[in-house]
Amino acid sequence: MFDFFQANSARAAIVLNEFGGVDGIITMKDVLTFIFGQITGQVKGGDLYQRHDDNEYELPGDMKLIDFNNLTNFGIDDPRMTTIGGVLFRYLDRLPQVGDQAITAEGVMIRVLEMEAHRIVRVYVSLHTGELAKEAEDQQPELKV
């Protein structure tokens, strides 16, 4: 349908059934929604995080790593963990406390802002580049794999 709309400079088409009757109308927006999902000007889940700068975010600890990587260009890759809080927990290698922080291999600093029992509720994440990342990595304990 997308190719048909482009080739014919059309924005809508009538859908016919096998008997020649009209079943409905399909629009270019229907096709794009089918391909890309709901199209809006808002980011889904935008109320869950706060962006402080291009490289600084405050977000829930249970945010999926794939969603975090889509939100930012930090590129955290962890084969074992699925959440940003899980990544922090893995790098600390112990139960975290408010104020604990770790630097990932990608130079991303993650700090605990809020805890609820043993669950990381809120974290602060920032991307360290260049010398700042090297200094922070030198101060980090070795990650046990």
LUMGU-625949 format. One record per residue (C-alpha): residue number from 0; y, x, z. Coordinates in pm, 1 decimal. Each point is the difference from the previous one (the first is absolute). Example, Ala and Ser with C-alpha at 12.3 -4.5 7.8 and 13.67 -1.06 7.14 Angstrom:
// LUMGU-625949
NODE,n,py,px,pz
NODE,0,-450.0,1230.0,780.0 .
NODE,1,344.0,137.0,-66.0 .
***
This chain:
// LUMGU-625949
NODE,n,py,px,pz
NODE,0,0.0,0.0,0.0 .
NODE,1,238.4,285.3,79.8 .
NODE,2,-47.8,141.6,-350.8 .
NODE,3,47.6,-349.0,-150.2 .
NODE,4,329.4,-47.9,185.5 .
NODE,5,124.4,340.7,-111.7 .
NODE,6,-107.7,-38.4,-362.6 .
NODE,7,155.4,-345.8,-35.3 .
NODE,8,304.8,52.2,223.4 .
NODE,9,-114.1,-302.4,198.1 .
NODE,10,46.5,-76.7,367.3 .
NODE,11,-235.5,-296.3,26.7 .
NODE,12,-309.1,-140.4,-172.8 .
NODE,13,-184.7,-330.6,12.3 .
NODE,14,-363.7,20.8,109.1 .
NODE,15,-237.0,-223.3,-196.5 .
NODE,16,-351.5,-100.5,101.7 .
NODE,17,-302.6,-14.0,-227.5 .
NODE,18,85.6,-357.0,-107.4 .
NODE,19,357.2,82.5,-102.9 .
NODE,20,153.9,-152.4,310.2 .
NODE,21,273.7,171.6,196.8 .
NODE,22,-125.2,163.0,320.6 .
NODE,23,325.9,160.0,103.8 .
NODE,24,267.3,254.6,-66.1 .
NODE,25,-16.9,373.7,66.3 .
NODE,26,307.8,218.4,29.3 .
NODE,27,61.8,373.1,-18.3 .
NODE,28,60.7,-9.7,376.6 .
NODE,29,-348.8,-151.0,50.3 .
NODE,30,-152.0,287.1,-198.7 .
NODE,31,197.0,265.1,190.6 .
NODE,32,-89.9,-161.7,334.3 .
NODE,33,-366.7,6.0,-101.1 .
NODE,34,22.4,370.0,-89.9 .
NODE,35,227.2,132.5,276.5 .
NODE,36,-18.5,-262.5,272.8 .
NODE,37,296.7,-186.5,142.3 .
NODE,38,322.7,144.0,-135.9 .
NODE,39,293.7,-7.9,240.3 .
NODE,40,295.8,217.4,84.3 .
NODE,41,-130.8,54.9,352.3 .
NODE,42,-258.9,248.3,122.2 .
NODE,43,-288.4,-175.8,172.6 .
NODE,44,-10.0,103.2,364.7 .
NODE,45,351.6,144.6,-14.6 .
NODE,46,72.7,-139.9,345.7 .
NODE,47,-280.3,212.6,149.3 .
NODE,48,174.2,333.3,-43.0 .
NODE,49,345.3,152.9,29.8 .
NODE,50,121.0,263.2,-241.3 .
NODE,51,235.2,246.4,168.6 .
NODE,52,39.3,239.4,-293.5 .
NODE,53,-180.6,90.3,-322.9 .
NODE,54,-252.7,195.6,204.7 .
NODE,55,2.3,-182.8,336.6 .
NODE,56,-175.3,-325.4,90.0 .
NODE,57,-84.6,-199.0,312.2 .
NODE,58,-305.4,-217.0,-51.1 .
NODE,59,-302.1,-160.2,166.7 .
NODE,60,-286.9,232.2,85.4 .
NODE,61,-250.4,-232.8,-163.8 .
NODE,62,170.8,20.4,-341.2 .
NODE,63,-261.6,78.8,-263.3 .
NODE,64,25.8,351.1,-138.0 .
NODE,65,-6.6,-128.8,-356.4 .
NODE,66,294.6,-232.6,77.7 .
NODE,67,188.9,287.3,162.2 .
NODE,68,-57.6,222.6,-302.8 .
NODE,69,118.1,-281.9,-229.3 .
NODE,70,312.2,-44.3,214.6 .
NODE,71,77.8,371.8,5.0 .
NODE,72,-84.0,298.0,-216.4 .
NODE,73,-139.5,200.5,292.3 .
NODE,74,-353.4,4.8,-144.7 .
NODE,75,-203.2,13.3,322.4 .
NODE,76,-367.3,29.6,-89.2 .
NODE,77,-257.8,-43.9,275.0 .
NODE,78,-362.0,-72.6,-90.9 .
NODE,79,-86.4,-126.7,350.3 .
NODE,80,298.4,-206.6,111.4 .
NODE,81,141.1,-317.3,-154.4 .
NODE,82,318.4,-45.6,207.8 .
NODE,83,302.2,218.7,74.5 .
NODE,84,-79.0,-22.3,373.0 .
NODE,85,-355.9,111.0,-72.7 .
NODE,86,129.5,309.0,-177.8 .
NODE,87,213.4,88.5,303.7 .
NODE,88,-294.4,-62.4,232.5 .
NODE,89,-219.8,230.5,-210.4 .
NODE,90,255.5,282.7,-1.5 .
NODE,91,57.3,-26.8,376.2 .
NODE,92,-376.5,-10.6,65.7 .
NODE,93,59.7,-184.2,330.0 .
NODE,94,144.2,-326.2,128.6 .
NODE,95,367.7,0.6,-94.3 .
NODE,96,293.8,-66.7,229.1 .
NODE,97,354.8,-108.3,-79.5 .
NODE,98,187.5,302.7,-134.7 .
NODE,99,-307.7,182.3,-134.7 .
NODE,100,37.0,125.5,-353.6 .
NODE,101,-199.6,177.8,-266.6 .
NODE,102,68.4,161.0,-337.4 .
NODE,103,-249.0,-80.1,-277.2 .
NODE,104,-112.3,244.7,-266.1 .
NODE,105,248.3,-166.4,-236.9 .
NODE,106,293.3,89.6,230.7 .
NODE,107,41.1,-352.4,137.2 .
NODE,108,101.7,-27.9,366.4 .
NODE,109,-131.9,-308.3,181.6 .
NODE,110,124.3,-81.3,353.0 .
NODE,111,-120.4,-274.3,237.6 .
NODE,112,282.0,-239.5,89.9 .
NODE,113,-196.3,-276.3,171.7 .
NODE,114,-350.0,-40.4,142.5 .
NODE,115,-193.0,-304.1,119.7 .
NODE,116,-298.8,111.9,206.8 .
NODE,117,-183.1,238.9,-239.3 .
NODE,118,155.6,-142.1,-315.9 .
NODE,119,290.2,162.9,-185.1 .
NODE,120,246.4,-285.5,-52.4 .
NODE,121,297.6,173.6,-160.7 .
NODE,122,55.1,343.6,-156.1 .
NODE,123,284.7,203.7,-143.1 .
NODE,124,-89.4,185.8,-319.5 .
NODE,125,205.8,263.2,-180.2 .
NODE,126,-63.2,245.5,-279.8 .
NODE,127,66.1,365.0,83.1 .
NODE,128,61.6,231.2,-291.4 .
NODE,129,32.9,374.5,-41.9 .
NODE,130,57.6,219.8,307.1 .
NODE,131,13.9,-297.0,238.7 .
NODE,132,-354.1,-98.3,-99.1 .
NODE,133,-123.7,360.0,41.0 .
NODE,134,153.3,26.3,349.9 .
NODE,135,-151.3,-332.4,104.4 .
NODE,136,-344.1,93.2,-134.7 .
NODE,137,6.8,330.2,190.2 .
NODE,138,55.2,-193.3,323.7 .
NODE,139,-281.3,-249.6,-71.9 .
NODE,140,-346.6,40.8,151.4 .
NODE,141,-285.6,59.4,-247.9 .
NODE,142,-153.7,-323.3,-136.2 .
NODE,143,-369.7,-34.3,77.2 .
NODE,144,-194.5,-122.9,-301.2 .
***
